Amino acid sequence: MTARRLFLRQCGAIALASALPTALRAATSPYDHGLLWKITLGDAPVSHLFGTLHSGEPRVLDRAAPLYTYIDAARVFMPELVADADAVNAFMAASTSDTDELPKKVGSKHWPRVSQMLALHGVDERVQPRLRPWAALVTLLQPVGGAQPTLDEVLVRRARAAGRKILPIENVQEQIDAIARLPDATVMALLIDSARRHDAIQAGVAPMTDAWLAGDTGELARINSRLIGDDKALRRHADLFMQSLLGRRNARFAERLLPQIREGGIFAAFGASHLTGPDGVLARLLQAGCTTDRIA
């Protein structure tokens, strides 16, 4: 597996993060349906937000072309992240250590399973022991053999071809920190659990893709309820994970989108799971005075 491919598959950890056991949120939300939204604020030109799926599945990529009109007309294109060479290099440097510590941290009881599952994702057995625990975790949360490019990459390429200004919402270090700064106990517990339940997590790919294709962002958030375990300690770890991966980043997304929305004419594309919920990006923009209207 190339460094670039590993980076692109790992940096989209949210793709399968909702397969982790986590507390069930409110059953419904005003933003439980819809991927494409019109955002207005005062007299500024209209802006648009689109909830992507970090996937290269052909049916997902088919949704790119209808968005080109919005990208071509935008003043600024704001993707979640730009996966350029610098970002790839930074990610790869952060994801491995100089020592073979991961087997010891995982423990002899669980390491064979973790190693076996990492191998399924194309991680060489010589690299596995040097992976940071957070990097091993997000690897196991990705679809096995996921195709590239992802929808996110396709949209960035279109924006470049159209000569649009590109302003990423986050940088790679911020994405890394969302997981790397979690408590060690949380990362290790979820890593071991993700290896143990690897088949169930992989089985979640198809229903999540179907929900996204249907524009059902609420279902994306509810799928996790079907995999909730009875282990209260694990549930607490999963809640910390999701709060870091979604909640805190939702606040950052809204904070960085708002100045550009005030000027108007932006097209932003980021993971659909960030759109929905009472603390999602759309709810935060509404609280900031924006008008949010679903297009599709």
C-alpha positions in Angstrom: 0.0 0.0 0.0 1.4 3.4 -0.9 1.9 6.1 1.7 -0.7 8.3 -0.2 -3.3 5.6 -0.3 -2.9 4.8 3.4 -3.2 8.5 4.3 -6.3 9.0 2.2 -8.0 6.0 3.8 -7.0 6.8 7.3 -7.7 10.6 7.3 -11.4 9.8 6.6 -11.9 7.9 9.9 -15.5 9.1 10.2 -16.4 6.9 7.2 -17.0 4.0 9.6 -16.7 5.6 13.0 -20.4 5.3 13.6 -20.0 1.6 13.7 -18.4 2.1 17.1 -20.7 1.5 20.1 -22.0 4.9 21.2 -24.9 6.4 23.0 -28.0 6.9 20.8 -28.7 10.5 20.2 -32.1 12.1 19.7 -34.2 10.1 17.2 -34.9 13.0 14.9 -33.3 16.3 13.9 -34.3 19.0 11.4 -31.2 18.1 9.5 -31.8 14.3 9.3 -32.3 14.4 5.6 -30.4 16.2 2.8 -26.9 16.4 1.5 -27.0 19.7 -0.4 -27.9 22.9 1.4 -28.3 26.5 0.5 -27.0 28.9 3.1 -27.8 32.6 3.2 -26.7 35.3 5.7 -27.9 38.9 5.3 -27.3 40.4 1.9 -24.3 38.2 1.0 -24.5 36.0 -2.1 -25.8 32.5 -1.6 -23.4 29.8 -0.4 -23.8 26.0 -0.5 -22.8 23.1 1.7 -22.6 19.5 0.6 -22.2 16.4 2.9 -19.7 14.0 1.3 -19.0 10.3 2.0 -15.3 9.6 2.2 -15.5 6.9 -0.4 -14.5 6.0 -3.9 -17.4 3.6 -4.5 -18.7 4.2 -8.1 -22.2 5.1 -7.0 -20.8 7.7 -4.6 -18.6 9.2 -7.4 -21.6 9.4 -9.7 -22.9 12.2 -7.3 -19.9 14.4 -8.2 -21.0 15.7 -11.7 -24.2 17.4 -10.6 -22.1 19.5 -8.1 -19.8 20.9 -10.7 -22.2 23.8 -11.5 -22.0 24.9 -7.9 -18.2 24.6 -7.7 -17.7 26.4 -11.0 -19.9 29.3 -9.8 -18.3 29.6 -6.4 -16.1 32.3 -5.2 -14.3 29.9 -2.9 -14.3 26.1 -2.6 -13.9 24.8 1.0 -13.1 21.1 1.2 -12.6 19.3 4.6 -9.0 18.8 3.7 -6.6 19.0 0.8 -4.6 15.8 0.5 -1.5 17.3 -1.1 2.1 15.9 -0.8 2.8 18.0 2.3 -0.3 16.6 4.1 0.6 13.0 3.1 4.1 13.4 4.4 3.0 15.0 7.6 0.4 12.2 8.2 2.9 9.4 7.5 5.5 10.9 9.8 3.0 11.2 12.6 1.4 7.7 12.2 4.6 5.7 12.9 7.2 5.6 15.6 10.9 4.6 15.6 10.2 1.7 17.9 8.2 -1.5 17.7 5.9 -0.7 20.6 2.4 -1.4 19.3 2.4 -5.2 20.1 3.4 -4.5 23.7 0.8 -1.8 24.1 -1.9 -4.0 22.7 -0.8 -7.1 24.7 0.0 -10.6 23.7 -3.7 -11.7 24.1 -5.0 -9.3 21.5 -2.0 -8.6 19.2 -2.5 -11.6 16.9 -6.0 -10.5 16.0 -5.0 -6.8 15.6 -2.1 -7.8 13.4 -4.3 -10.1 11.3 -6.8 -7.3 10.7 -4.2 -4.7 9.9 -2.8 -7.2 7.3 -6.3 -7.3 5.7 -6.0 -3.5 5.2 -2.7 -3.9 3.4 -0.4 -2.9 6.3 2.9 -4.7 6.0 3.8 -6.8 9.0 7.1 -5.0 9.3 5.3 -1.7 9.6 2.5 -2.8 11.9 4.6 -2.8 15.2 5.6 0.8 14.5 2.1 2.2 14.0 0.9 4.7 16.5 -2.2 3.2 18.3 -4.5 5.9 16.8 -3.2 5.2 13.3 -3.9 1.5 13.8 -7.4 2.3 15.0 -8.4 4.5 12.1 -7.0 1.9 9.7 -9.3 -0.8 11.1 -12.3 1.6 10.8 -11.8 1.9 7.0 -13.4 -0.3 4.3 -11.0 -3.1 3.2 -9.8 -2.5 -0.3 -11.5 0.9 -0.6 -11.2 2.4 -4.1 -9.6 5.7 -4.9 -10.0 8.5 -5.6 -12.6 9.5 -3.1 -15.5 11.8 -3.8 -13.7 14.5 -1.8 -10.7 14.3 -4.1 -12.8 14.4 -7.2 -14.4 17.6 -6.0 -11.1 19.2 -5.2 -9.8 18.3 -8.7 -12.8 19.9 -10.2 -12.3 23.1 -8.2 -8.7 23.2 -9.4 -9.7 22.7 -13.0 -12.2 25.5 -12.7 -9.6 27.8 -11.2 -11.5 28.3 -7.9 -9.7 29.5 -4.8 -9.4 26.5 -2.5 -9.5 27.1 1.3 -9.4 23.9 3.3 -11.5 23.9 6.5 -8.9 21.9 8.4 -5.3 21.0 8.1 -3.8 17.5 8.5 -2.5 18.1 12.0 -5.9 19.1 13.2 -7.3 15.8 11.8 -4.6 13.8 13.4 -5.1 15.5 16.8 -8.8 14.7 16.8 -7.8 11.1 17.5 -4.2 11.2 18.6 -5.0 13.4 21.6 -7.6 11.0 22.9 -6.7 9.3 26.2 -4.4 6.3 25.6 -6.9 4.0 27.4 -9.6 5.1 25.0 -7.6 4.5 21.8 -6.4 1.1 23.0 -9.8 -0.1 24.1 -11.4 0.9 20.8 -8.5 -0.5 18.8 -8.9 -3.9 20.4 -12.7 -3.8 20.0 -12.4 -2.8 16.4 -10.2 -5.8 15.7 -12.5 -8.1 17.6 -15.6 -6.8 15.7 -13.9 -6.2 12.4 -16.5 -8.2 10.4 -19.4 -6.3 11.9 -17.7 -3.0 11.2 -17.0 -3.9 7.6 -20.7 -5.1 7.3 -21.6 -1.5 8.1 -20.1 -0.1 4.9 -23.0 -1.1 2.7 -25.9 0.3 4.8 -24.0 3.5 5.5 -23.4 4.0 1.7 -27.1 3.3 1.1 -28.1 5.8 3.7 -25.9 8.4 2.2 -27.1 7.8 -1.3 -30.6 8.3 0.0 -29.6 11.6 1.6 -30.5 10.1 5.0 -28.0 11.7 7.3 -30.1 10.8 10.3 -29.7 7.1 9.4 -25.9 7.6 9.2 -26.0 8.7 12.8 -28.4 6.0 13.9 -26.7 3.0 12.4 -24.4 3.0 15.5 -27.4 2.1 17.7 -27.6 -1.3 16.0 -24.1 -2.2 17.2 -24.2 -0.8 20.7 -22.7 -3.2 23.2 -23.5 -3.8 26.8 -20.0 -2.8 28.0 -20.5 0.6 29.7 -16.8 1.3 29.8 -16.4 0.7 26.1 -19.4 2.9 25.5 -17.8 5.7 27.4 -14.6 5.4 25.3 -16.7 5.5 22.1 -18.5 8.6 23.2 -15.2 10.3 23.8 -14.1 9.3 20.3 -17.2 10.6 18.7 -17.1 13.8 20.6 -13.6 14.5 19.5 -14.2 13.3 15.9 -17.5 15.1 15.4 -18.6 17.5 18.2 -15.4 19.5 18.6 -14.7 19.5 14.9 -18.3 20.7 14.2 -17.6 23.8 16.2 -14.4 24.4 14.3 -16.1 23.8 10.9 -18.8 26.4 11.7 -16.3 28.9 13.0 -14.2 28.7 9.8 -17.2 28.7 7.5 -18.9 31.7 8.9 -16.5 34.4 7.8 -16.6 33.1 4.3 -20.4 32.8 4.4 -20.6 36.4 5.4 -18.8 37.3 2.2 -21.0 34.8 0.3 -20.4 32.6 -2.7 -18.7 29.6 -1.1 -19.2 25.9 -1.9 -18.1 23.7 1.1 -17.9 19.9 1.0 -17.2 17.8 4.1 -18.3 14.6 5.7 -22.1 14.3 5.8 -22.1 13.3 9.5 -21.0 16.8 10.4 -24.3 18.2 9.0 -26.8 16.7 11.3 -27.7 16.7 15.0 -28.3 19.5 17.5 -24.6 20.4 17.6 -24.0 19.8 13.8 -22.7 22.4 11.4 -26.1 23.3 10.1 -27.6 23.8 13.6 -24.6 25.9 14.5 -25.0 28.1 11.4 -28.7 28.5 12.1 -27.8 29.7 15.6 -25.3 32.2 14.1 -28.1 33.8 12.1 -27.9 31.9 8.8 -30.9 30.6 6.8 -30.5 27.0 5.9 -32.6 25.5 3.0 -32.3 21.9 1.8 -31.8 21.5 -2.0 -31.3 17.8 -2.2 
